[in-house]
């Protein structure tokens, strides 16, 4: 059944500087910094949390319904969604705006300088959850601040269970707002750094959020993830990967795995491993929407990583 994915769409403009930033920045003159980096390599990728989650959920056989706001430059992305069979009926174009864009420059030491223009994303509150029609579950992922607040309330009012995934949007919210999100949400998923920040801002521990959530999922990179649910802590191992190419978008792939497992009613041990493998497959490929697999290949890799067959 349909999963409503509230979040951002963005173009990721990725550039490689074939030198080191430190060779061109004078530490004693950082207060008058004025530098330019020649970047012979550049690529433009489809990105944004809603787009990435929808891509991954479709890949594994789910039924994503993305909801977001975009600019007048969205047509290439719309054609991309159409080719994938992902509906765009709730992707609203904001006049006189550009789609959110990230400009990322990486040097030879893997240091990064990033500029992010939110553009149409700041208007995400114009979309309403109730306009999406019947959905089984949803997710509030990084988006415009007002949109994230509104969509959480709307999911709760409609009685639709949803994941709260603050991600890079976490710094926008203070303790009371985060406590409200947790109160409204059915599940909370964060990485270990984000969880520490939430603990600091809310004053709540794992035990204290338990009465509000069916599960708290904390990812820990190469150490796997932990799922706190029903008084238990379930340890999920990281999937085996052949190489680490690009971690960007791994969290979104992981979230798609969670949505798939929840939608299918799978237990947390299996759902967590599906999510782990989704992130592992993504990390082997540059870009957030360039990896692909067949369901047969996914099942084979699941067995290889976790030592037993995938029963889905």
Secondary structure, 3 states (H helix, E strand, C coil): CCEEEECCCEEEEEEECCCCHHHCCCHHHHHHCCCCCCCCEEEEEEECHHHHHHHHHHHCCCCEEEEEEECCCCHHHHHHHHHHCCECCCEEECCCCCCEEEEEEECCCCCEEEEEECHHHHHHHHCCHHHHCCCCEEEECCCCHHHHHHHHHHHHHHCCCEEECCHHHHHHCCHHHHHHHHHHCCEEEEEHHHHHHHHHHHCCCHHHHHHHCCEEEEECHHHCEEEEECCEEEEECCCCCCCCCCCCCHHHHHHHHHHHHHHHCCCHHHHHHHHHHHHHHHHCCCCCCCCCCCHHHHHHHHHHHHCCCCCC
